[in-house]
Amino acid sequence: MPCRARVAKGFTQEKLAFEADVVRIYIRRLVDEHKSPTVEVMFRICRALVIPVSVLIARVEQYNDG
């Protein structure tokens, strides 16, 4: 889910997990689409990446639309 923004920011999965205060395996499961984030975690990830939640949601919508 947050791959492009994470890479653009120069964060590893571990760094994003630390900044968002979640465990790294949680981030990995989001990337692998084995887990969906809670609203709270989405806000944490967006704060860590310094992007609005609406931007993240729009990117997910674009991804899902093909």
Secondary structure as the mmCIF struct_conf table of DSSP 4:
data_model
#
loop_
_struct_conf.conf_type_id
_struct_conf.id
_struct_conf.beg_label_comp_id
_struct_conf.beg_label_asym_id
_struct_conf.beg_label_seq_id
_struct_conf.end_label_comp_id
_struct_conf.end_label_asym_id
_struct_conf.end_label_seq_id
HELX_RH_AL_P HELX_RH_AL_P1 CYS A 3 LYS A 9
TURN_TY1_P TURN_TY1_P1 GLY A 10 GLY A 10
HELX_RH_AL_P HELX_RH_AL_P2 GLN A 13 ALA A 20
TURN_TY1_P TURN_TY1_P2 ASP A 21 ASP A 21
BEND BEND1 VAL A 22 VAL A 22
HELX_RH_AL_P HELX_RH_AL_P3 ARG A 24 VAL A 31
TURN_TY1_P TURN_TY1_P3 ASP A 32 GLU A 33
BEND BEND2 HIS A 34 HIS A 34
HELX_RH_AL_P HELX_RH_AL_P4 VAL A 39 LEU A 49
TURN_TY1_P TURN_TY1_P4 VAL A 50 VAL A 50
HELX_RH_AL_P HELX_RH_AL_P5 VAL A 53 ASN A 64
TURN_TY1_P TURN_TY1_P5 ASP A 65 ASP A 65
#
